[in-house]
Amino acid sequence: AYDFSLTIPFKDIPEEAQALILEGKKEGAGKKLRLRFDGVRNFVYDQYQNSSSEKIKTWAEQFMKISVCPDCAGTRLKPESLHFRIDGKHIHDLATMDIGQLGAWLETLEERLSPQQQQIASEVLKELRKRTGFLLQVGLNYLDLNRPARTLSGGEAQRIRLATQIGSQLVNVLYILDEPSIGLHQRDNERLIESLLSLRDLGNSVLVVEHDKDTMLASDHIIDFGPGAGAYGGKIVAQGSPADILATQTPTADYLSGRRGIAVPTERRKPQPQALILTGARGNNLQGVTLTLPLGVFVCVTGVSGSGKSTLINETLFPILSQHLYRSKQKPMPYERFEGLEHINKVVRIDQSPIGRTPRSNPATYTGLFTDIRKLFADLPEAKARGYKIGRFSFNVKGGRCDECEGAGMKTIEMNFLPDVYISCPKCQGRRYNRETLEVRYKGKSISDVLEMDIDEALTFFDALPRIKRKLKTLHDVGLGYITLGQQATTLSGGEAQRVKVATELSRKDTGNTLYILDEPTTGLHFQDIEMLLGVLNQLVDRGNTVLVIEHNLDVIKVADHVIDLGPEGGSQGGRILVEGTPEVVAACAESHTGRFLARELGMG
């Protein structure tokens, strides 16, 4: 009926036939043949909506994009609903304001209402002011009410729930918060602490898991775990008031008291003559920002929450470089031009996402260590005598792995409406391999024994093998000596996963022209871990690379060679570069909130 072939380009197919392919047809033409074809568009959408496979959903997503509805222009409402206005604004106008603007509008609204309107609105306004006040109190002034919940960070979602609890005025409640300061600038952190204290003052108990110095010192009671991490920890080493803790000799007390700290470098590195220059960045709240990124140094991007840091770096700079170097499909936010692409030949973004989403992934497989270890076992005389190849020592391949659990080391028990339960495999006792494979030993240890070793133990065990030792040394250098080689990726924290990635990059041969981008790498890290991480990042810079870190932690900011501070506030009141230069230059800027706290840290004010 349409006279075309599926072998010709889609654009050359007649329009009616294009519509048939995309939209489908309920019934075929003709008396004898009746078929249903849903169309490519409906098929892709159905896969995205109904498939249980993440891989298929990801595949379908590449054919989709979110666009504004042409009928309502993104307001979600019928035209009739938008005819109702207060002070000239309809409900969508208010939903697109950030909370700071909304709070200011609500404060002065009564002055612009008639006496009758004031009487009607009085109680409602009181409640609205109270609720926006709670959100402002926890540092969320830059969010707008229309913001999709899926785009909120974990810290933002947690602080919204906290604001709700403050508003509920409940008493005799135990509140448990896990690192609520994540993603918060020092200025906003002060507000958060005030909110937590007000919850306490209502008659509640507030239990906070936290590494932030100010939060610890503001608490009534501290419980300090240690002395180390992983198998080296798990004990309460000190507890009491902040004054009691400061008198102890634990690592936490040493940093809190100032007996130990991260020193300010005596000399800052000088940047290379070349630079990356991004002009006219206008994504989200950015106001035509021009970013000049010096190369060959440690750069820190700072600013209050919502000032535009992630938009500038993660959503504009990184996609531009990824498109140029790797033909990435991620589109950058709007910008005018970019200069300096010829000065770098590799860009690596190291985030806190898991290194694997199944129990089969572990630090040994992610870093490439396990390939070298398997090759070592395959080269042993015992393995050669039995005819074992390198695949025999993989728990993902049939032959050497346990048949019962297929190399997982555990069995999954599905609990229907409850989360799955994992138990150790009854056949291999969690060792992943069959008896024959475990009989091959290196220095008395089987491949399973090696996976059970922690990094520090493995470093000594493989001391005579430089290739393996080099990779183990980088894991040790980033402070992960306590994790085991075979530790399941799903049990690693975000900070641990990020440090495994940093270690992997360190063990690779870099080009000397690589840009590393890290977004808040100190999240979930103790002072001691931050000191180790900074040592590793400085190693990368010393090789001639550029490290770009988005960070609020003053210990990181003060050791950077170059700081770029955005602000002055979040949301519509931010989006411009306030000051850039050495930490001392930023500390001297009166307009910068970062500068105010940095000056104290550097002893300048």
DOSE-830619 format. One record per residue (C-alpha): x, y, z. Coordinates in steps of 0.5 Angstrom, whole numbers, padded with zeros to 4 digits, always signed. Layout:
N
XYZ...
This chain:
605
+0000+0000+0000+0006+0005+0002+0011+0002-0003+0017+0003+0001+0023-0002+0003+0026-0002+0010+0033-0002+0007+0032+0006+0005+0034+0012+0010+0028+0013+0014+0028+0021+0012+0026+0018+0005+0020+0014+0007+0013+0017+0005+0010+0021+0011+0004+0016+0012+0009+0010+0012+0013+0014+0017+0007+0015+0022+0005+0008+0021+0012+0005+0023+0013+0010+0029+0005+0010+0032+0003+0003+0029-0004+0001+0027-0009-0003+0030-0011-0007+0024-0008-0009+0018-0011-0008+0011-0014-0014+0007-0020-0019+0009-0015-0025+0010-0010-0021+0014-0011-0018+0021-0005-0016+0025-0003-0011+0031+0003-0007+0030+0004-0002+0036+0009+0002+0033+0016+0004+0035+0015+0009+0039+0010+0005+0043+0014-0001+0044+0020+0004+0047+0015+0007+0052+0012+0000+0054+0019-0002+0055+0021+0004+0059+0015+0003+0063+0014-0004+0064+0021-0007+0064+0024-0010+0070+0031-0010+0067+0035-0003+0069+0039-0005+0062+0033-0004+0058+0030+0002+0061+0037+0005+0060+0037+0003+0053+0030+0006+0052+0032+0012+0056+0037+0014+0050+0031+0015+0045+0027+0019+0050+0027+0027+0052+0023+0031+0057+0020+0037+0054+0015+0042+0056+0008+0040+0055+0005+0045+0049-0002+0046+0051+0000+0048+0058+0007+0051+0057+0009+0047+0063+0004+0050+0068+0001+0043+0069-0006+0046+0070-0012+0048+0065-0012+0056+0063-0019+0057+0067-0015+0055+0074-0009+0060+0072-0015+0066+0072-0015+0066+0079-0009+0071+0082-0007+0074+0088-0003+0080+0088-0002+0079+0080+0001+0072+0081-0003+0065+0079-0001+0059+0083+0004+0057+0078+0008+0063+0079+0009+0062+0086+0011+0055+0085+0017+0057+0080+0019+0062+0085+0025+0059+0090+0023+0059+0097+0027+0065+0099+0023+0069+0094+0017+0066+0096+0018+0067+0103+0020+0075+0102+0013+0075+0098+0009+0072+0103+0012+0077+0108+0009+0083+0105+0003+0080+0102-0002+0083+0107+0000+0090+0105-0003+0089+0098-0009+0086+0100-0016+0089+0101-0019+0089+0108-0024+0083+0106-0018+0079+0103-0014+0080+0109-0019+0077+0114-0020+0071+0109-0012+0070+0109-0010+0071+0116-0009+0064+0118-0007+0061+0112-0001+0066+0111+0001+0065+0118+0002+0058+0117+0005+0059+0110+0010+0063+0113+0011+0058+0118+0013+0053+0113+0017+0057+0109+0021+0059+0115+0022+0052+0117+0025+0050+0110+0029+0057+0110+0032+0055+0117+0035+0048+0114+0038+0052+0108+0034+0050+0102+0032+0058+0100+0035+0056+0093+0030+0050+0092+0023+0052+0088+0017+0048+0090+0016+0046+0083+0023+0042+0083+0022+0034+0082+0023+0030+0088+0028+0025+0083+0033+0031+0082+0034+0032+0090+0040+0030+0093+0040+0025+0099+0042+0031+0103+0036+0036+0101+0031+0030+0101+0033+0029+0108+0033+0037+0110+0026+0037+0107+0024+0032+0112+0027+0035+0118+0024+0042+0116+0017+0038+0116+0019+0035+0123+0021+0042+0126+0014+0044+0124+0010+0038+0127+0012+0041+0134+0012+0033+0137+0016+0032+0143+0019+0026+0146+0021+0023+0139+0028+0020+0138+0030+0023+0131+0036+0019+0127+0040+0023+0122+0045+0020+0118+0050+0026+0116+0045+0032+0115+0051+0036+0113+0052+0033+0106+0052+0038+0101+0052+0044+0106+0056+0050+0106+0059+0053+0112+0054+0058+0112+0048+0054+0111+0051+0049+0116+0050+0054+0122+0043+0054+0120+0042+0047+0120+0045+0046+0127+0040+0051+0130+0035+0047+0127+0037+0041+0131+0038+0045+0137+0031+0047+0136+0028+0040+0136+0032+0038+0142+0029+0044+0146+0022+0042+0144+0024+0036+0148+0026+0031+0143+0033+0027+0143+0037+0028+0136+0042+0023+0134+0046+0025+0129+0052+0021+0125+0057+0026+0123+0064+0028+0121+0063+0035+0121+0067+0039+0126+0062+0044+0128+0056+0039+0129+0060+0035+0134+0062+0041+0138+0055+0044+0138+0053+0037+0141+0051+0035+0148+0054+0028+0148+0059+0025+0143+0060+0017+0142+0067+0016+0138+0068+0009+0135+0075+0007+0133+0080+0006+0134+0081+0004+0126+0076+0003+0120+0073-0004+0118+0076-0010+0122+0080-0005+0126+0074-0001+0129+0068-0003+0132+0069-0001+0139+0067+0005+0143+0074+0009+0144+0071+0015+0148+0064+0018+0150+0062+0024+0154+0061+0032+0153+0065+0035+0147+0070+0038+0153+0071+0030+0155+0072+0028+0148+0078+0034+0147+0081+0031+0153+0082+0024+0150+0088+0022+0145+0083+0019+0140+0084+0021+0132+0078+0025+0133+0080+0028+0139+0086+0030+0136+0083+0034+0130+0078+0037+0134+0083+0040+0139+0088+0042+0134+0093+0038+0136+0093+0035+0129+0091+0038+0123+0091+0039+0115+0097+0044+0114+0096+0050+0109+0102+0049+0104+0107+0054+0105+0107+0055+0097+0102+0054+0092+0103+0051+0085+0103+0056+0079+0099+0054+0074+0101+0052+0067+0101+0058+0061+0095+0054+0058+0087+0055+0061+0080+0052+0059+0076+0058+0058+0068+0057+0058+0064+0063+0056+0057+0065+0057+0055+0059+0061+0047+0060+0062+0044+0053+0065+0039+0054+0070+0041+0060+0075+0048+0061+0071+0048+0069+0069+0053+0068+0063+0059+0066+0067+0066+0066+0064+0070+0060+0067+0077+0061+0066+0080+0054+0069+0088+0054+0070+0091+0047+0068+0096+0043+0072+0094+0045+0079+0089+0043+0085+0083+0047+0083+0077+0048+0088+0070+0051+0086+0066+0053+0092+0060+0057+0094+0053+0057+0098+0048+0051+0097+0045+0052+0090+0050+0057+0087+0051+0054+0081+0057+0050+0082+0054+0043+0079+0051+0046+0074+0057+0050+0071+0062+0044+0072+0058+0037+0072+0052+0040+0067+0056+0044+0063+0064+0043+0063+0064+0036+0063+0059+0034+0058+0063+0039+0053+0069+0035+0054+0066+0029+0054+0063+0030+0047+0070+0033+0045+0074+0027+0047+0069+0021+0047+0063+0023+0043+0059+0023+0049+0051+0024+0048+0050+0028+0054+0048+0035+0052+0051+0041+0056+0047+0046+0059+0047+0053+0054+0054+0056+0053+0057+0061+0048+0064+0058+0046+0069+0054+0049+0077+0055+0048+0083+0050+0050+0080+0043+0048+0087+0042+0045+0090+0042+0052+0087+0036+0055+0087+0029+0052+0083+0026+0058+0077+0027+0063+0075+0023+0069+0069+0024+0073+0070+0021+0080+0063+0020+0084+0061+0017+0089+0056+0012+0085+0057+0004+0087+0063+0001+0083+0058-0005+0082+0051-0006+0083+0051-0014+0085+0055-0018+0090+0060-0020+0085+0063-0014+0084+0069-0012+0089+0075-0008+0089+0079-0013+0086+0075-0014+0080+0074-0006+0079+0081-0004+0080+0084-0010+0075+0088-0013+0081+0084-0020+0080+0086-0021+0073+0093-0021+0075+0092-0025+0081+0088-0030+0077+0094-0030+0072+0099-0032+0078+0095-0038+0080+0094-0040+0073+0102-0040+0072+0103-0044+0078+0106-0051+0077+0100-0055+0080+0095-0051+0076+0099-0053+0069+0099-0060+0071+0092-0060+0072+0091-0056+0065+0087-0050+0069+0087-0044+0065+0086-0037+0068+0078-0037+0067+0078-0043+0072+0080-0038+0077+0074-0034+0075+0068-0034+0080+0064-0032+0074+0066-0037+0069+0063-0045+0069+0069-0050+0071+0072-0047+0077+0066-0044+0081+0061-0047+0086+0056-0050+0082+0051-0049+0087+0051-0041+0088+0055-0040+0081+0060-0037+0084+0056-0032+0088+0058-0035+0095+0051-0034+0097+0044-0036+0096+0038-0031+0095+0032-0033+0098+0026-0029+0095+0021-0026+0101+0016-0024+0096+0013-0018+0099+0020-0017+0104+0027-0015+0102+0031-0021+0099+0035-0025+0104+0042-0027+0103+0045-0034+0106+0052-0037+0105+0052-0042+0100+0051-0049+0104+0056-0053+0099+0062-0048+0098+0061-0045+0105+0061-0038+0102+0068-0039+0098+0065-0039+0091+0070-0044+0088+0069-0052+0088+0074-0056+0092+0079-0058+0086+0080-0050+0084+0081-0049+0092+0087-0054+0092+0091-0050+0088+0095-0046+0093+0100-0040+0092+0104-0039+0099+0099-0044+0102+0093-0040+0100+0088-0041+0096+0084-0036+0091+0079-0036+0096+0083-0034+0102+0086-0029+0098+0080-0025+0097+0079-0026+0104+0085-0022+0105+0085-0014+0107+0089-0010+0103+0094-0009+0108+0095-0016+0109+0095-0017+0101+0100-0012+0101+0105-0016+0105+0103-0022+0102+0104-0020+0095+0111-0016+0096+0115-0020+0091+0110-0018+0085+0111-0011+0083+0105-0011+0078+0100-0013+0084+0104-0009+0089+0103-0003+0085+0095-0003+0085+0095-0005+0092+0099+0000+0095+0095+0005+0091+0089+0002+0095+0093+0003+0102+0095+0010+0100+0087+0012+0100+0086+0010+0106+0083+0003+0104+0088-0002+0108+0082-0005+0112+0077-0007+0106+0078-0014+0104+0080-0016+0096+0073-0019+0095+0069-0015+0099+0062-0014+0096+0061-0007+0092+0054-0007+0095+0057-0006+0102+0062+0000+0100+0060+0007+0103+0060+0012+0097+0066+0015+0100+0069+0008+0100+0067+0007+0093+0070+0014+0091+0077+0012+0094+0077+0005+0090+0076+0009+0084+0081+0014+0085+0086+0009+0087+0084+0005+0080+0086+0012+0077+0092+0013+0081+0095+0006+0078+0094+0007+0071+0099+0011+0067+0096+0018+0066+0098+0022+0060+0100+0028+0065+0094+0032+0061+0088+0029+0065+0083+0033+0068+0080+0030+0074+0073+0032+0077+0071+0030+0084+0064+0033+0087+0064+0033+0094+0069+0027+0095+0070+0029+0103+0063+0026+0104+0062+0021+0109+0070+0022+0111+0073+0023+0118+0079+0028+0118+0084+0023+0118+0081+0020+0111+0081+0027+0108+0088+0028+0110+0090+0021+0106+0085+0023+0100+0088+0030+0099+0095+0026+0099+0093+0022+0093+0090+0028+0090+0096+0032+0090+0100+0026+0087+0095+0027+0081+0097+0034+0081+0104+0033+0082+0104+0029+0075+0102+0035+0071+0095+0033+0071+0089+0038+0074+0084+0036+0079+0078+0040+0080+0074+0039+0086+0067+0042+0088+0067+0042+0095+0065+0046+0102+0070+0043+0107+0075+0048+0109+0080+0043+0110+0080+0042+0102+0079+0049+0100+0085+0052+0104+0090+0047+0101+0088+0048+0094+0092+0052+0089+0086+0056+0086+0079+0057+0088+0073+0059+0084+0067+0062+0089+0060+0062+0086+0055+0066+0089+0053+0071+0093+0047+0067+0095+0043+0060+0092+0038+0060+0087+0036+0066+0083+0041+0070+0088+0047+0066+0085+0050+0064+0079+0056+0068+0078+0063+0068+0080+0064+0073+0086+0072+0072+0086+0077+0067+0084+0085+0066+0086+0089+0063+0092+0085+0062+0098+0088+0068+0101+0085+0072+0095+0078+0069+0097+0079+0070+0104+0079+0077+0103+0073+0078+0099+0068+0081+0103+0062+0079+0099+0064+0072+0099+0061+0067+0105+0066+0062+0103+0071+0068+0104+0068+0069+0111+0069+0062+0114+0076+0061+0110+0079+0067+0113+0078+0064+0120+0081+0058+0118+0087+0061+0115+0088+0066+0121+0086+0072+0117+0080+0074+0121
